[in-house]
Amino acid sequence: MKAYGIARVGEIAPHPEIGEYLRRIDETLAPFEGRFLVHASPFQVVEGDWPAGGVIIIEFPDSEAARAWYASDAYQAILPFRTRHIQMDVILAEGVPEPYSAAETADKLGF
């Protein structure tokens, strides 16, 4: 089952380390088959309040790969370049099995 790294990007304090982080992140993802699905792409808020900033979504083949990437020596080596200069909320989330039906989930929950 696919898994995703999802981030809400907050305040950014421009610094050369951010460029270094961006130049090196792809090489940290490759061994774990991670790939960007959304990376600072334009978005539109259609419900609720979404703070200013951006959205990042990275896809992995499974949650084990997502966790292993985040904990990897290669990613941990560059992580401070980002955390010192960009405020983010980051989660790792499992996708849903194929095929998936929200209606079946409602039935299982008794709604």
MOBELWO-V251333 format. One record per pair of residues at least 24 apart in sequence whose ideal C-beta (glycine too) atoms are under 10 Angstrom apart, sorted by the first residue. I is the first residue (numbers start at 0). GAP is how many residues later the second one is. D is the distance in Angstrom with one decimal. If there is no record, write none. Layout:
I,GAP,D / I,GAP,D
This chain:
0,60,8.9 / 0,61,6.1 / 0,62,7.4 / 0,93,5.9 / 0,94,5.5 / 0,95,7.4 / 0,96,5.6 / 0,97,8.1 / 0,99,9.9 / 1,57,5.9 / 1,58,6.9 / 1,59,6.6 / 1,60,6.9 / 1,61,8.8 / 1,63,9.5 / 1,64,9.1 / 1,91,9.8 / 1,92,7.8 / 1,93,3.9 / 1,94,8.7 / 1,95,9.6 / 1,96,9.1 / 2,31,9.5 / 2,55,9.3 / 2,56,7.7 / 2,57,4.7 / 2,58,7.6 / 2,59,5.6 / 2,60,4.0 / 2,61,8.0 / 2,62,6.9 / 2,63,4.2 / 2,64,8.2 / 2,66,9.8 / 2,89,6.3 / 2,90,6.7 / 2,91,5.2 / 2,92,6.2 / 3,30,9.7 / 3,33,7.7 / 3,34,9.8 / 3,52,10.0 / 3,53,5.7 / 3,54,6.6 / 3,55,5.8 / 3,56,7.0 / 3,59,9.1 / 3,62,7.2 / 3,87,8.4 / 3,88,7.2 / 3,89,5.2 / 3,90,8.0 / 3,91,6.4 / 4,24,9.2 / 4,29,7.3 / 4,31,9.5 / 4,32,9.7 / 4,51,7.5 / 4,52,7.2 / 4,53,4.1 / 4,54,8.2 / 4,55,7.1 / 4,61,5.8 / 4,62,9.8 / 4,64,7.7 / 4,65,7.1 / 4,85,6.7 / 4,86,7.6 / 4,87,5.5 / 4,88,8.2 / 5,31,9.6 / 5,32,8.8 / 5,49,7.6 / 5,50,7.1 / 5,51,5.4 / 5,52,7.9 / 5,83,8.8 / 5,84,7.2 / 5,85,5.3 / 5,86,7.8 / 5,87,6.1 / 6,31,9.5 / 6,32,9.6 / 6,46,9.3 / 6,47,8.2 / 6,48,7.2 / 6,49,4.2 / 6,50,7.9 / 6,51,8.3 / 6,75,9.6 / 6,79,9.2 / 6,81,4.8 / 6,82,6.7 / 6,83,4.6 / 6,84,7.8 / 7,42,8.0 / 7,43,7.2 / 7,45,6.0 / 7,46,7.7 / 7,47,6.3 / 7,48,8.2 / 7,79,9.2 / 7,80,6.6 / 7,81,4.7 / 7,82,8.1 / 7,83,9.1 / 8,30,9.8 / 8,31,7.1 / 8,42,9.5 / 8,43,9.3 / 8,44,4.3 / 8,45,3.9 / 8,46,7.0 / 8,47,6.5 / 8,73,9.8 / 8,77,6.5 / 8,78,7.7 / 8,79,5.5 / 8,80,8.7 / 8,81,9.6 / 9,41,6.8 / 9,42,8.0 / 9,43,4.9 / 9,44,8.8 / 9,76,7.3 / 9,77,3.6 / 9,78,6.2 / 9,79,7.4 / 10,40,9.6 / 10,41,8.7 / 10,42,7.6 / 10,74,9.2 / 10,75,7.4 / 10,76,4.7 / 10,77,9.5 / 11,41,8.3 / 11,42,8.9 / 11,70,9.7 / 11,73,6.6 / 11,74,5.0 / 11,75,7.7 / 11,76,9.5 / 12,71,8.2 / 12,72,4.7 / 12,73,7.5 / 12,74,8.8 / 13,71,7.4 / 13,72,9.7 / 14,66,8.3 / 14,67,9.9 / 14,69,7.3 / 14,70,4.5 / 14,71,9.0 / 15,65,9.0 / 15,69,9.4 / 16,61,8.8 / 16,63,7.9 / 16,64,3.9 / 16,65,7.8 / 16,66,9.8 / 16,67,6.4 / 16,68,6.0 / 16,69,9.7 / 17,63,6.7 / 17,64,6.9 / 17,66,9.0 / 17,67,5.4 / 17,68,6.6 / 18,62,8.7 / 19,58,7.1 / 19,61,5.4 / 19,62,9.6 / 20,57,5.2 / 20,58,8.0 / 20,59,8.8 / 20,60,3.9 / 20,61,4.8 / 20,62,9.4 / 20,63,9.6 / 20,64,8.5 / 20,65,8.4 / 21,56,9.4 / 21,59,8.9 / 21,60,8.8 / 22,55,9.1 / 22,58,9.8 / 23,50,8.1 / 23,51,9.1 / 23,53,8.3 / 23,54,5.0 / 23,57,8.1 / 24,33,9.1 / 24,49,9.4 / 24,50,7.7 / 24,53,6.7 / 24,54,9.6 / 24,56,9.4 / 24,57,8.5 / 26,47,7.0 / 26,48,9.7 / 26,51,9.3 / 27,41,6.6 / 27,42,9.4 / 27,44,6.4 / 27,45,9.3 / 27,46,4.3 / 27,47,4.3 / 27,48,9.1 / 27,49,8.3 / 27,50,6.7 / 27,51,9.3 / 28,29,6.8 / 28,30,9.7 / 28,31,8.4 / 28,36,9.7 / 28,40,6.4 / 28,43,9.6 / 28,45,9.3 / 28,46,8.3 / 29,39,9.6 / 29,44,9.4 / 30,34,9.0 / 30,37,8.6 / 30,38,7.8 / 30,41,7.5 / 30,43,7.7 / 31,26,9.6 / 31,28,6.1 / 31,29,7.9 / 31,30,9.7 / 31,32,9.1 / 31,33,4.4 / 31,34,7.4 / 31,35,9.3 / 31,36,5.8 / 31,37,4.0 / 31,38,9.1 / 31,40,7.3 / 31,42,9.6 / 31,43,8.9 / 32,26,8.6 / 32,27,6.5 / 32,28,5.0 / 32,29,9.2 / 32,32,6.2 / 32,33,10.0 / 32,36,9.0 / 33,24,5.2 / 33,25,6.9 / 33,26,5.0 / 33,27,8.6 / 33,31,7.1 / 33,32,7.4 / 33,34,9.8 / 33,35,5.4 / 33,36,9.7 / 33,41,9.5 / 34,24,5.5 / 34,25,8.3 / 34,26,9.9 / 50,38,9.6 / 52,33,9.4 / 52,34,8.2 / 52,35,8.4 / 52,36,9.4 / 53,32,9.7 / 53,34,9.2 / 55,32,8.0 / 55,34,8.4 / 56,36,9.7 / 57,32,9.9 / 57,34,9.3 / 58,36,8.4 / 59,32,8.4 / 59,34,9.9 / 59,35,9.4 / 61,32,8.1 / 61,33,9.0 / 62,29,6.7 / 62,30,8.3 / 62,31,5.0 / 62,32,8.8 / 65,26,4.7 / 65,27,8.5 / 65,28,8.6 / 66,25,6.3
